[in-house]
Amino acid sequence: MVIDIRDKISDIMDEQTREETSFQKIVPALIKKGIDNVNLSMFSPEIRNELLNAAGTEFIKKGMILDAIKAFTITGNKKKLVAIGDNYSNVGMYTQSIDVYRLAEDSDKLAWVGQKCLDEGIVIDAMRAFRLINNQNKLREVGEACLEKDKIDFAIEVFSFLEDKTRLVETGEKCLKDNQLAYAARAFELANDSGKLSKLGDMFLKSGLLKSALKCYELAKNEMMVSFIKENFGDFKPHSGGYL
């Protein structure tokens, strides 16, 4: 019985050695040519994944991280992807770590790195991480942090994603007080607040910024003021993508 088990283990080891030897022959060629340029369709899905995982490991050893990520993404090797994401996080490359955690579909890691970015004041990456997992409470924290750091455009983006019209209007009012009229217009537009847009249109009109005024009036569906500007000052076309 002992001999029989030993022989079976020996057979298994021999088989693994043959497979590893086979991989050793293929992996260098695969790495040299690139996984996008190699046809592996003749292998079973299991063997193909083993080859790509082996190639991914070699890519890491050679510092070819993007190629490793590609290989592990194809095989769905989430454990390896998370390890790469952790390495990025450890050296402060949060944008890259978020990208890899997303590929690994690891919500816990995204929440962790999002909080880390928020704590360190890296609001843009915090926003990306929390949006990917739709953590609305944390996104509100990010939005407030953006306002504190005067990153108004990102604050508006966060509140728009949350569909928080109240906070958008409040942000727009703050921008009005600070004479940041373009940001105010964007906030009121996303809040779909016709009254605020018309009020801002009046301010633009008084300042002689007719195109900006016209755009605000059109967004507010204030047909009377749209007609007034077009009839008296020509057929202005609003700015594309801006107010000022």
Rosetta blueprint (number, residue, H / E / L):
1 M L
2 V H
3 I H
4 D H
5 I H
6 R H
7 D H
8 K H
9 I H
10 S H
11 D H
12 I H
13 M H
14 D H
15 E H
16 Q H
17 T H
18 R H
19 E H
20 E H
21 T H
22 S H
23 F H
24 Q H
25 K H
26 I H
27 V H
28 P H
29 A H
30 L H
31 I H
32 K H
33 K H
34 G L
35 I H
36 D H
37 N H
38 V L
39 N L
40 L L
41 S L
42 M L
43 F L
44 S L
45 P H
46 E H
47 I H
48 R H
49 N H
50 E H
51 L H
52 L H
53 N H
54 A H
55 A H
56 G H
57 T H
58 E H
59 F H
60 I H
61 K H
62 K L
63 G L
64 M L
65 I H
66 L H
67 D H
68 A H
69 I H
70 K H
71 A H
72 F H
73 T H
74 I H
75 T H
76 G L
77 N L
78 K H
79 K H
80 K H
81 L H
82 V H
83 A H
84 I H
85 G H
86 D H
87 N H
88 Y H
89 S H
90 N H
91 V L
92 G L
93 M L
94 Y H
95 T H
96 Q H
97 S H
98 I H
99 D H
100 V H
101 Y H
102 R H
103 L H
104 A H
105 E L
106 D L
107 S H
108 D H
109 K H
110 L H
111 A H
112 W H
113 V H
114 G H
115 Q H
116 K H
117 C H
118 L H
119 D H
120 E L
121 G L
122 I L
123 V H
124 I H
125 D H
126 A H
127 M H
128 R H
129 A H
130 F H
131 R H
132 L H
133 I L
134 N L
135 N L
136 Q H
137 N H
138 K H
139 L H
140 R H
141 E H
142 V H
143 G H
144 E H
145 A H
146 C H
147 L H
148 E H
149 K L
150 D L
151 K L
152 I H
153 D H
154 F H
155 A H
156 I H
157 E H
158 V H
159 F H
160 S H
161 F H
162 L L
163 E L
164 D L
165 K H
166 T H
167 R H
168 L H
169 V H
170 E H
171 T H
172 G H
173 E H
174 K H
175 C H
176 L H
177 K H
178 D L
179 N L
180 Q L
181 L H
182 A H
183 Y H
184 A H
185 A H
186 R H
187 A H
188 F H
189 E H
190 L H
191 A H
192 N L
193 D L
194 S H
195 G H
196 K H
197 L H
198 S H
199 K H
200 L H
201 G H
202 D H
203 M H
204 F H
205 L H
206 K H
207 S L
208 G L
209 L L
210 L H
211 K H
212 S H
213 A H
214 L H
215 K H
216 C H
217 Y H
218 E H
219 L H
220 A L
221 K L
222 N L
223 E H
224 M H
225 M H
226 V H
227 S H
228 F H
229 I H
230 K H
231 E H
232 N H
233 F H
234 G L
235 D L
236 F L
237 K L
238 P L
239 H L
240 S L
241 G L
242 G L
243 Y L
244 L L
